Amino acid sequence: MTEPAAPGVNRRAVLWITCAGSFLFPFMGSSVNVALPTIGEGLGMTAVQLTWVATSFLLTSALLLVPFGWLGDTRGRRRILVAGVATYVVGSTLAGFAPTGEMLIVARAVQGSGGAMLASTAVPILISAYGPGERGRVLGINAASLYAGLSLGPAVGGFVTQALGWRAVFLMNIPLGLLLLTAASMRLPEQSPAGRSARFDRSGFAAYAVFLLGTMYGLTLLPRWEGVAGIAAGLAALAVLVSVERRTATPLIDIALFKTNVTFAMSNVAALLNYAGTFAAGFLLSLYLQLVSGLSPRATGVVLIAMPLMQAILSPLAGRLSDRVEPRMLASVGMGFTAVALFVMARFTLETDVSVVVFALALLGVGVGLFSSPNTYAVMTSVESRCYGVASATLSTMRQAGMVLSMGVATVVISSVVGNVPVESAPRDLFVSAMQTTLGICTFACLAGILASLARGAIHSHTVTAAGHSSD
């Protein structure tokens, strides 16, 4: 990308604030994962219902990322980010006082709305403040902040859950969110949006919503007929979406980016497969360590640190290397490490030593740490600045969709093998069998992701054309 940085911007403030936002949401999410067994006991939720505590957040985020990315590009990114942090604070408050499992799931959806607003605007604001040659470095720092949140979340969440109860895990995020809200309102620049007169693509959004919700919700209902019907409706809506967006002057999703920009298309496919392969691992291992290995929430949190800690260490290095080394090579090597780690996890048994779990988590962290920053760099440098919001939102949607797909596979397998029983009474051998099957499927997803990553082509030997796609 040869476009210069925006002039007159306090770049340090932008970096700190966007990194704080990248830290906060994964910090909350990884804290909640450790608290899941305690939440299940406290609210009487089954193992299948607990998957919806994570899935409701992911599904809502996936649905709203692209619309909020479009709104950020056309109406102003700062206002969308600030609104997102405020929504996050409201969702955290509702979750902390949720009287039932159903209300907790709704509160998590509210948090997901806030997460969509922040995730679709933070990276565009960040890279607009930095010029060519620096963007890989700051994207690496931003990714390290995200993984630092993932690292501290399990340890802090486990300690807080054990000392104060699971509700405190949500409530402790309120003051953090308010601090970020104040800083973002006062210090972030309001970038001049492009296309204020552009009309929101309602028809495209309707088709997009049916596609995403139908497909993702249908996955969670398989193998029941309702699941098949949901997926069929989603795929039909996808065909409508492509048709509508080709005829719309201001499309919500620029189909041309997928059709003519190989780097953009393959990088997004790689992200989808990477997160489809890795996300369920954290959820399953949190339950495994407590239900099978017998660890406390606090000890479980300490063990789970191994993965995001490696991600936080390697992401800045991978980001800096992306400015000089082809992202497809870095990301593909990372995906290879990820596949090996998942293969090891798929062989865990009732007697697996905790040290082996730590090793596998650390290896998984190495893989994701090498993949994430270069993949984001490839996406964001393959489009023009006017498309930053939609490009970032599309990539985030692929991540969220991958996470939902991962949880969907886990839900189907757990429901089929373990059944819809309270989490604390689930047979340990059946749970381990379900975990092995799920992680085996995840391994194959990452192997396919290596092929997508390699297919994206070279980045540094290309420039960006006016149409927003790369060419020699």
N, C-alpha and C positions, 0 to 999 in steps of 0.2 A: 504494500500500500504506500503510495507516494504522497498522499494528502497530508498537509502539515497539521500541527496541533493548533487548537483554537487559541488565539492571542488573548493576553490579559487575564489569564486564569491562575488562581492560586493552586498550583498542581499538587503541592504537598497536602493541602486540605482535602482536595478531591480524592487523593490516594487514601488518606486516613479514613475518610467517611465511607467510601465505597468498600474498603477492606473491612471496616466495622460491620457494615451490612452483610458482607459475605461471611463474616464470622458468626453473627448472631443467629441466623436461621439454622445452619447445620448444628450449632451448639445446642439449640433447643431440640432439634430432631433427634440427635444422638443421645441427649439426656432422656428423652421420652422412651427410646428403645430399651434402655436399662430398666426403666420403671414399669414396663409392660406387664410382667408377671404380677407385680404388686397392684397395678391398676385392675388386672383381671380378677384378682381376689377381692379387691375392695368394692368393685362394681358388679361382681358376678358375671363377668364376660367370658365367653368361650374362646378357644384358641383362634377359631375362624373369625369371631367378632373382633378380636384384637388386631387382626390384620387390617381391619377398616380404620383403626386409629391412625395408622400410617397411610392407608390408601386414600382416605377422604381428603387429606392434605395434598397428596400427590395428584389426584384426579382433578381437584379444583384448580391447582396451579397449572397443570397441563392445559386445561380448557382456556384459561384466561391469559396465559403468557403472550401469545401472539397478538390478541386485541390490545393489551396494555403496551406491548412494544410498538404497535402502530400508533396508538394514542401518544406515546412518548415522542415518537418521531414527528408527529403532526401538531401536537398541542403543547409540548414542552416536557422534557424528561424529569426535571427536578420536581415538578408538582405531582407527577405520578409516583416518584420514589417516596416523597414525603407522605402522600396518602397511603402508600403501602405500609410504611412503618407504623402509622397511626392505626391502620386496620389490624396489623399484627398485634399491637398492644391490646386492642379490644378482644381479639381472639384468644390471647393468652389469659385475659381476665375471665372470659367465659369458660375456658377450659379448666382454670383453677378452681372454679366454683360449680362445675358440672355435677348435677345430682344423680345422673344416670349415664350408662354407657352410650345411649343414643345421643344425649346432649353433648357428651364429650366428642363424639364423631362430628356433630354439627359445628362445634367450636373449632375443631381442627380444620374443617372446610373454610371457616372464616380466616384462620391463620394462613391457609393456602392461598386465599385471595390476596392477602398482604404480601405473601412471598412472591406471587406472580408479578405484582407491581414493582417490587425491588429487583428481582432477578432480570426483568426485561429492560431495566434502565441503568443499573449500576455499571455494567461493563461498557455500554456505549458512552456514558458520561466519562468514564475513566480513560478510554482510549482516545476520546476527542480532546482530552487535555494534554496528551503526549504525542510527540512526533514520531516519524519513522525511525527505526533503530532503537527505540525505547519501549515499544509496545509489548514486545515479548517479555521484557524484564518486569514491567508493571503487572502484566497478566499473570506472571509467575508469582509475584508478591500477593496478588489478589487471591490466587488459588491457594497459596500457603495459608492465608487468613482463613479461608474456607476450611481447610484441613486442620488448622489449629482449633477451630470450633468443634470439628469432629473429634479431635483428640481430647480436649478438655471436657466435652459433653458427657461421655460415659463416666469419667471419674467424679465430676461434680454431681452429675445426676444420681449416680449410685450412692454417694455420700449423703446428698440431700434426701433422697428417698428413704434411706435407712434411718436418718436422724429426724426428719421432719414430716415424712410421708410424701406420697406421689403428687399431691396437689401443689406442694411447694416448688416442684420442678417447673410448673407452668408459671406460678406467681413470681418466681425470681427473675423472670424475663421482663416483667413490666418496667422496673426502673432502668434496665439496660435499654429497652426500647424507647423510653422517654428521653434518655440522654442522646440517643442516636437521632431521634426526631428533632430535638432542639438544634443539634449540630448541623443536620441536613438543611433545616429551614434557614439557618443563618449563614452558612458558609458555602453551600454548593452554588455554582453559577447556573443561571437559567439560560440554557443554550437556545439560540433562535431556531424554532422549529421550522421544518420545511413543509409547505402545503397546508397552511392553516385552513384554507377553504375546502380541502378534501373532505368528502363525505364518507362516513363510516360505512363499510361494506356489510350491510345487515344480512343480505342473502348469503354471502360467503360465510359469515359467522354462523348463521343457522345451520348450513350444511357442515361446516367444520365442527360445530358442537355435537351434531348427531353422529358424525363420523367418530369423533374422539370418545364421547360418552358411550355410544353403542358398542364400539369395539372393546374399549377398556373394561366397561362394566360387564359386557358379555363374557370376557375372559374369566372374570371372577366367579361366574355362574356355571362354567363348564363342569361336568359334562351334561348338565340339565338342558332341556330343549330351549329354555329361556336364554341360556348363554349362546346357543347357536343362532337364535333369532336376533339377539343383540349384535353379534358380530356381522351377520348378514345385512342388517340395517345399516351398520357402520360402513361397510364396504360399499353399499349402494350410495350412501351419502358422499363417500369419497369421489365416486364418479360424477355426482352432481357438482361437488365442489370444484373439481378440475374444469368442468364445462362452464360454470359460472365465472370463475376467476379469469378464464381466458377472454371473456367478453366484457369484463369490468374495467373501466378506465382507472380506478384507484382500488386495486384488489387488496384484500386483507393479506393474502399469501401470494407472493409473486411466483407463479408457476415457472416462469422463465429461468429463475435462479436454479431450480432443480433440473430443468431441461437442458440448459446451455452451459451451466457452471458446474463442471465435474468436481472441482475441489469442494465447493459448497455442498453438493449433493452427497458425495461419498463421506465427507467429514461428519455430516449429520447422521448418516446411516451408521457410521462407526460409533458415534456417541450413543445412539439408540441401543446397539448391540452390547456396548461396554456396560451401560447401566442396567440393561436387562440381565446381564450375567452377574453383576456384582452386588446389586442393592439388597437382594433377599438374604445374602450371606450375613450381614450385620444383624438383621432381624432374627434369623434362625440361630445364630451363634449366641445371641443374648439369651434366648430361651434354653439352648443347649447347655450353656455354662451353669445356669441356675437350676434347671429341672433335671439334668443328667449328671453334671459334674458336682452339683451341690454347692456351688459358690454363692456367697451373699451378693446383693446388688452392688455393694461397694467394691468387692473383689472382682466381680464381673466387669465393672466399669474400668478397673485398672487393666485387666487383660485386653479389653477391646481397644485400649489406647494404641496398641501396637500398629494397627493398620493406618489410622489417620496421622499418627506421628511420623511414619515413613513418608506419607504423602506430603506433609508439611515441610519435611526436610528436602525432598526431591523436587517439589513443584517450582521453587524459584530457580533452581539449576536448569530444569527442563525449559522454563520460560526464557531464560537468558540464551540457552542453546538454540531456541527456536528462531532467534534473530539471525543465526548463521547456518545452522544445520537444518536439512529438510525435515519439516514436521512429520511427514509421513513415516520416516524412518524411526524417529523417536517414539511416536505414538504406537507404531506397530510392534516395536520391541516391548513397550509397556504392556500392550495387549497380550503378548506372549507370556510375560511373567504372570499376568492375571489368570490366564488359562491354566497355567501350571498350579498356581495357588488354589484355584477352585477344584482342580482334580484331586489335590491332596485333601481338601476339606470334604469332598464327596466320599472319602474313605474313612472318615471318623466313625468310631464305634462307641459302645457304652463304656469301654475301658481306655479310650484315648487319653494320654497324659496332657495336662494343661500346657506344658512346655511345647508340645507339638502344635497346639492351637495357636499359641503366641507366634511360633515360627510361620505358620500358614498365613496368619493375619498380617504379619510384617511383609511377607512376600507379596501378598495382595496389595498392600500399601505401596510397595515399590512399583508394581505394575500400573496402578491407577495414577500414581504421582508422575510417572513418565508419560502417561497418555493424555491427561487432562489439559495441561497448559498448551502443548503443541497443537492439540486438536482445536482448542478455542482460537489460537493464533491463526490456524489455517482458515477457519470460518470467517473471522473478522477481517482478515486481510484479503479476502476474495471478493469483497463487495465495496461499494462506494459509501462514504460517510452518511449519505442520506438514507441508506438502508441499514445502518448500524442497529437501530432498535429492533426492527423486524428480524434481522439476521441473528442477533443475540437471543431474541425471544424464541425463534425457531429452534436454535440449538438447545436452549433451556427446555423447550417443549419435548424435544427428542430425549433429553435426559429424564424428564418427568415421565414421559410415556414409557421409557425403558424401565424406570423404577416401578411404575404401575404394572407393566408386563411381568416384571420379576415377581412382584407381590401376587399378581394373578396366578402365576404358575405355582407359587408356594401355597396359595389358598386352595387351589384345585387339588394339589397333591396331599396337603394336610387333611382336607375334607374327605378325600377318598381313602386315605390310609388310616388316619387317626379317628376321624369322625367329628361330629359337632359336640364335643364334650368340654366341660370346664378345664381350663388350662392346667390347673394344679393336679387334676386327676387323670391327665392323659397318660396312657401307658408309655413308659420310657423307650422300650424297644421299637414300638410303632412310630414314635416321634423321630427316632434316629433313622429309621427306614425312610420316612418321608423326607427328612433333611438330605439324606444321601441321594435320593431320586431327584430332588429339586436342584441340588448343586451339580449333579451330573448333567442335567439339561442346561444349566447356566454355563458349564464348561464349553459345551458345543456352541453356545451363543457367542462366546468370546473368540473361539476359533474362527467362526464366520466373520467376526469383527476385524480380525487380522487382514483378511482378504479385502474388506471394504476400505480399511485404512491404507493399504498399499495401492489401491486403485485410484486414489485421489489425485495422483500426479505430483509434479514438482511445483513448489511455491515460489522460491526465490528467483527462478528464471522466468517468472511470469510478471506481467503488469495487469492492471485493472482497466478495462475499457469503459467507455461511457455507458454502455448497457449494463454494467455491473457484473460482468463475468470475465474470467481470466483468459488471456490469450498469449501467444508467444510474442 
